[in-house]
Structures are given as C-alpha cells and as structure tokens.
C-alpha cells in the first residue's frame, strides 16, 4: 500500500521519526512515496512548509494514508488539530498515528485522538510555563549577583 508521511522536529528527532515510520511501513506493507517535513518549526505554526504541502496534497489523494509518529507532531494546538483533522475526514484520508492504537471503531478512535490532541496542547502549555519560570530564575540570579 502506498502512503505519505509527515514529520516535524529537530534534526535528531526527525531522524528518529523517520526510522520509526520506515520500520512501521516495512512491517505493515506500506511504501512511503513522499515525506512532508518541518524542521525546527513550532507545532503551533499554521504556515509550516511541510504542513502546507500536506494540506495541498490531501484534496487530490482521497482515500490515501498519512503516517505520523504522533498527534503532537501534527499540532499542539487543539483548534489547529481539529481543522487539519476535519480536512482529513472530509477527504477520506486515513491517518495512522504510530502512538495511537486503532481499534477499528471510528467513534473510539476519534475520541482517543481528540484526547491525545488535548494532552498535546496541555504539554505545550506546561513547557511554556517551565521556560518562563526558568527565565525568571535566571534573571533573579543575575540580579542577586550584581
């Protein structure tokens, strides 16, 4: 079966995702025809070149499959994920998230994917708060030293 893949992350992370998808493809008889890649871009950026390319690919490839390692690679913004997911559904695109087991019940799969998308958005908020706290601590230490 032919498929495309979407990956997003740092160079090291991209290589890891590519190997995961390649291994999955071999064991599940997929041939990845095209890779949509976003290197060093935010999951919240709606204008990522790889994502835009994927969105352009979708309407002309109804019924095809997209392989992704996880929902958080697609987006960490629940609204953005919902928009992209609707595009996939409207075009009968099969999304296979390697970290999200499908049980062949569409309603269960949809619920699980929405929950994972909400967790991805939560993780983004947690990471943002950690960075803000780290910056505040660094500034406080700098002030104390002076």
Secondary structure, DSSP 8 states (H G I E B T S, - for coil): -EEEEEEEE-HHHHHHHHHHHHHHHHHTT-EEEEEEEEES--TT-TT-HHHHHHHHHHTTSTT-EEEES-HHHH-S-HHHHHHHHHHHHHTT-EEEETTS---S-HHHHHHHHHHHHHHHHHHHHHHHHHHHHHHHHHHHHHHHH-
